[in-house]
Amino acid sequence: MDTPNLLIIMDDEHRGDALGCAGHPLVQTPNIDRLAARGTQFANAYTNSPICVPARAVLATGRYAHQTGYWDNCIAYDGATPSWGHALQSAQHPVTSIGKLHYLDDECPTGFDRQILPMHIHDGGDTHGLVRDDPPTRPQCRDLAENIGAGETEYTDYDRNIAAAACAWLRERAASANGRPWTTFVSFICPHYPLVAPKEFFELYDPARIPLPKKRPDDGTAATEWWQAFENCYIWDRFFESDAQRRIAMAAYYGLISFIDDNVGTLLQTLEDCGLDKTTRVIFLSDHGENLGARGLWGKSTMYNESVTIPMLAAGPGVPAGVVRRTPVSLLDIYPTVLDNAGLAVPEDRPGRSLFDLAALPDDIARLVFSEYHATAAKSAEFMLRRGRYKYIHYVGYPPELYDLEDDPEELCNLARRDSHAGLIREFEGTLRGMLDPEAVDRAAKTDQERLIERYGGREAVIAKGGKSATPAPEAVPDSGSAMESAK
């Protein structure tokens, strides 16, 4: 088979179950569903860090956060660890980004020939979140509850610009005499909050018909100092005045997903109109999920499925059609997938596996996936291992959690509190310690973060500075011809 083009479409904060093709009873995603129907859907897909900047660094580099030091929403990808983009550039394979990257800035050599409408961390990133030993309360959490419903935001404007620029780029490529295969990364920002959806998409969902999110079981799991610090920092839910408000926020989140689906449909239609659909593979995925009120939590940053699972599917030449693969996968697998698509060898220090290989193989439910979190509200490092039916969550210095995802897919029964599963806990902890030293990794992250805190004037200065809930969208015109040119 000739080398196909590769179009990677990514959105932001899209939980894994929130797709029609994933069986969600409410969410309407007809365009993504059609893409899944002609390709392979990975039903057990995970982020390797449930927060934007580290997740995107893993996607770029094919290496874990503890291997690269891109820990949080301040220490962003700067090109120091080679990305799949660098590998493509070395092979003279055209590679372009359109939309959100959330890297350090647009000057770092991060592996793109062109960056079109890029978004990177702003004003140093989330410096407020660097303070972790005694995490300060985040009053900016108020923003989420106070900005919900139908309407437009800078993010919906930005995503429309991204879609327009991506379609213009595809038309340019189709008209070009240069028939070389290409890789293009198109990255939207919705359904990331603010939870305000364009009216036509918000009205697809009646808030009154949306079930309220599940509550946390009163079993002592959340009684640890780790969880108390987390919930006293991320206080999103305290600002909702009623369940009716919570339902409006959930309706807006679903509306934003349908809005993204509409933009994905526009991209796919342009691909077809340009005659590129038969020679282009498409991957759709997200960077992490969204708690959306489950257990009283919003945002991401936890290892529960709402936060740590993501959509991931692939379609196009050579990809099995109409397949749902249960093999666990993660963002780590994108690096080898991109190189495999381009016919390039994958370095031995990249532990992932090409999605195209995994799509063609039988399910391997025992495949191990790993996630870690070293950022805002986490008193100590948080790690997750998923293998087979079980998920293990490790908190440095605090009691673990264990869930049977077959018998308890909602993760409401913490088996770590039962003596009967002590052996399994020891086995998972042994696997984790075989991968890394949790305490040493926790210290390394905090050392890097404390160095930044001192650079910004110390703990009190960082807390006093405060912070925003989200990165501002760049101001740009949706014209690929005005795109920033670089040798990144």
Backbone hydrogen bonds, N-H to C=O, Kabsch-Sander energy under -0.5 kcal/mol:
donor,donor_aa,acceptor,acceptor_aa,energy
5,N,279,T,-3.0
6,L,182,W,-2.3
7,L,281,R,-3.0
8,I,6,L,-0.6
8,I,184,T,-2.8
9,I,7,L,-0.6
9,I,283,I,-3.4
10,M,8,I,-0.5
10,M,186,V,-2.8
11,D,285,L,-1.8
12,D,190,C,-1.3
14,H,288,H,-1.0
15,R,13,E,-0.7
16,G,309,T,-0.7
18,A,15,R,-1.5
19,L,17,D,-1.5
22,A,19,L,-0.6
23,G,20,G,-1.9
24,H,19,L,-2.1
29,T,27,V,-0.7
33,D,29,T,-2.6
34,R,30,P,-1.9
35,L,31,N,-1.9
36,A,32,I,-2.5
37,A,33,D,-2.2
38,R,34,R,-1.3
39,G,36,A,-1.6
40,T,314,A,-3.2
41,Q,323,V,-2.9
42,F,312,M,-2.7
43,A,41,Q,-0.8
43,A,325,R,-2.2
44,N,325,R,-0.5
46,Y,329,V,-1.8
47,T,308,V,-2.5
51,I,49,S,-2.4
55,A,51,I,-1.9
56,R,52,C,-2.3
57,A,53,V,-1.7
58,V,54,P,-2.2
59,L,55,A,-2.2
60,A,56,R,-2.0
61,T,57,A,-2.5
62,G,58,V,-2.9
67,Q,64,Y,-1.1
68,T,64,Y,-1.2
69,G,65,A,-3.2
71,W,69,G,-1.4
76,A,74,C,-1.4
84,W,60,A,-2.0
87,A,83,S,-1.7
88,L,84,W,-2.2
89,Q,85,G,-2.6
90,S,86,H,-2.4
91,A,87,A,-1.2
92,Q,89,Q,-1.8
93,H,88,L,-2.8
96,T,183,T,-1.9
97,S,114,R,-2.4
98,I,185,F,-3.0
99,G,116,I,-2.8
100,K,187,S,-2.1
101,L,119,M,-2.1
102,H,119,M,-3.5
104,L,77,Y,-2.7
110,T,108,C,-1.7
111,G,488,K,-5.4
112,F,488,K,-0.8
113,D,95,V,-2.7
114,R,95,V,-0.8
115,Q,484,M,-1.4
116,I,97,S,-2.6
116,I,114,R,-0.5
117,L,115,Q,-0.5
119,M,99,G,-0.8
121,I,103,Y,-2.3
125,G,122,H,-1.9
126,D,73,N,-1.3
127,T,125,G,-2.0
129,G,126,D,-1.0
130,L,127,T,-1.7
131,V,128,H,-1.0
132,R,130,L,-0.8
138,R,233,C,-2.1
141,C,138,R,-2.0
142,R,139,P,-2.0
143,D,140,Q,-1.8
144,L,141,C,-1.1
145,A,141,C,-0.8
146,E,142,R,-1.9
147,N,143,D,-1.0
147,N,144,L,-0.6
149,G,195,L,-1.6
151,G,197,A,-2.6
157,D,153,T,-2.1
158,Y,154,E,-2.1
159,D,155,Y,-2.6
160,R,156,T,-2.0
161,N,157,D,-2.1
162,I,158,Y,-2.5
163,A,159,D,-2.6
164,A,160,R,-2.5
165,A,161,N,-2.7
166,A,162,I,-2.7
167,C,163,A,-2.4
168,A,164,A,-2.3
169,W,165,A,-2.4
170,L,166,A,-2.4
171,R,167,C,-2.2
172,E,168,A,-2.4
173,R,169,W,-2.7
174,A,170,L,-2.5
175,A,171,R,-1.8
176,S,172,E,-0.9
176,S,173,R,-0.7
179,G,177,A,-0.8
183,T,94,P,-2.1
184,T,6,L,-2.7
185,F,96,T,-2.7
186,V,8,I,-3.3
186,V,184,T,-0.6
187,S,98,I,-2.8
187,S,185,F,-0.6
188,F,10,M,-3.2
188,F,186,V,-0.5
192,H,189,I,-1.6
195,L,147,N,-0.7
196,V,194,P,-2.3
197,A,149,G,-2.4
201,F,198,P,-1.6
202,F,198,P,-2.5
203,E,199,K,-2.5
204,L,201,F,-1.2
205,Y,202,F,-1.8
209,R,206,D,-2.1
210,I,207,P,-1.5
219,D,217,P,-1.8
223,A,220,G,-1.6
224,T,221,T,-0.6
228,Q,224,T,-2.4
229,A,225,E,-2.4
230,F,226,W,-2.1
231,E,227,W,-2.8
232,N,228,Q,-1.4
233,C,229,A,-0.7
233,C,230,F,-0.8
234,Y,230,F,-2.8
235,I,233,C,-1.3
238,R,235,I,-1.1
239,F,235,I,-0.5
239,F,236,W,-1.7
240,F,237,D,-1.2
246,R,242,S,-1.5
247,R,243,D,-2.4
248,I,244,A,-1.8
249,A,245,Q,-2.3
250,M,246,R,-2.2
251,A,247,R,-2.5
252,A,248,I,-2.4
253,Y,249,A,-2.1
254,Y,250,M,-2.4
255,G,251,A,-2.4
256,L,252,A,-2.5
257,I,253,Y,-1.7
258,S,254,Y,-2.1
259,F,255,G,-2.1
260,I,256,L,-2.4
261,D,257,I,-2.6
262,D,258,S,-2.0
263,N,259,F,-1.8
264,V,260,I,-2.8
265,G,261,D,-2.5
266,T,262,D,-1.9
267,L,263,N,-2.1
268,L,264,V,-2.7
269,Q,265,G,-2.3
270,T,266,T,-2.2
271,L,267,L,-2.4
272,E,268,L,-2.0
273,D,269,Q,-3.1
274,C,270,T,-2.2
275,G,272,E,-1.7
276,L,271,L,-2.5
277,D,271,L,-0.8
279,T,276,L,-1.0
280,T,277,D,-0.6
281,R,5,N,-2.8
282,V,315,A,-2.9
283,I,7,L,-2.3
284,F,313,L,-2.5
285,L,9,I,-2.0
286,S,311,P,-1.0
287,D,11,D,-0.8
289,G,307,S,-3.2
290,E,306,E,-2.0
291,N,299,G,-3.9
293,G,297,L,-2.0
294,A,291,N,-1.8
295,R,214,K,-3.0
296,G,293,G,-2.3
297,L,294,A,-1.9
301,S,50,P,-2.2
307,S,304,Y,-1.5
308,V,304,Y,-2.4
309,T,305,N,-2.0
310,I,45,A,-2.0
313,L,284,F,-2.2
314,A,40,T,-2.5
315,A,282,V,-2.3
316,G,38,R,-0.7
319,V,316,G,-2.2
322,G,36,A,-0.5
322,G,39,G,-0.6
323,V,39,G,-1.8
323,V,320,P,-0.5
325,R,41,Q,-3.0
325,R,323,V,-0.6
329,V,44,N,-2.2
331,L,46,Y,-1.2
333,D,330,S,-2.0
334,I,331,L,-2.1
335,Y,331,L,-0.5
337,T,333,D,-1.4
338,V,334,I,-2.7
339,L,335,Y,-2.0
340,D,336,P,-2.6
341,N,337,T,-2.4
342,A,338,V,-1.5
343,G,340,D,-1.3
344,L,339,L,-3.1
350,R,347,P,-1.6
358,L,354,S,-2.3
359,A,355,L,-2.6
360,A,356,F,-0.9
360,A,357,D,-0.7
361,L,357,D,-0.6
361,L,358,L,-0.8
367,R,364,D,-2.0
369,V,386,R,-2.0
371,S,384,M,-2.0
372,E,48,N,-1.8
373,Y,382,E,-2.3
374,H,71,W,-0.6
378,A,375,A,-2.0
379,K,377,A,-0.8
382,E,373,Y,-2.0
383,F,394,H,-2.8
384,M,371,S,-2.6
385,L,392,Y,-2.5
386,R,369,V,-2.4
387,R,390,Y,-2.2
388,G,365,I,-1.6
390,Y,387,R,-1.8
391,K,403,Y,-2.2
392,Y,385,L,-3.0
393,I,401,E,-2.9
394,H,383,F,-2.8
395,Y,398,Y,-0.6
396,V,381,A,-2.3
396,V,394,H,-0.5
398,Y,395,Y,-2.3
401,E,393,I,-2.3
403,Y,391,K,-2.4
405,L,389,R,-3.5
405,L,403,Y,-0.8
406,E,389,R,-0.5
408,D,404,D,-2.6
411,E,408,D,-2.1
414,N,412,L,-0.6
415,L,402,L,-2.8
415,L,413,C,-1.0
417,R,414,N,-1.5
418,R,415,L,-1.9
421,H,418,R,-1.6
422,A,419,D,-1.9
425,I,421,H,-2.1
426,R,422,A,-2.2
427,E,423,G,-2.1
428,F,424,L,-2.5
429,E,425,I,-2.6
430,G,426,R,-2.3
431,T,427,E,-2.0
432,L,428,F,-2.5
433,R,429,E,-2.7
434,G,430,G,-1.4
435,M,431,T,-0.8
435,M,432,L,-1.1
436,L,432,L,-2.0
441,V,437,D,-2.7
442,D,438,P,-2.3
443,R,439,E,-2.2
444,A,440,A,-2.4
445,A,441,V,-2.4
446,K,442,D,-2.2
447,T,443,R,-2.5
448,D,444,A,-2.1
449,Q,445,A,-2.3
450,E,446,K,-2.9
451,R,447,T,-1.8
452,L,448,D,-1.5
453,I,449,Q,-2.4
454,E,450,E,-2.3
455,R,451,R,-1.7
456,Y,452,L,-1.8
457,G,454,E,-1.6
458,G,453,I,-2.8
462,V,458,G,-2.2
463,I,459,R,-2.5
464,A,460,E,-2.6
465,K,461,A,-1.9
466,G,462,V,-1.1
476,A,474,P,-0.6
479,D,477,V,-2.8
482,S,479,D,-2.2
483,A,480,S,-1.4
484,M,115,Q,-1.0
486,S,113,D,-1.6
488,K,112,F,-0.7
